[in-house]
């Protein structure tokens, strides 16, 4: 995955900001870099990406699982649909 796409993924998560005001109390947040790395890792392992195409539903689930685990959130798949749609567009470029 090239650095430009990673930066764009980070920008999507930062704009969405699922952790809200808690963002300021997480010293090592680093614009969601670790979480983007985890999302990419899961895409490669769980979905055999880029060899196989990924669906928006699969991506929503991965985003939900990564963010819920990282920040003790309770996001649903549907709450992750908008960022997953945006990220999927970048993946398909």
Secondary structure, DSSP 8 states (H G I E B T S, - for coil): --HHHHHHHHHHHHHH-TTGGGGGG-TT-GGGHHHHHHHHHHHHHHS-TTTS---HHHHHHHHHHHHHHHHT----TGGGHHHHHHHHHHHT-
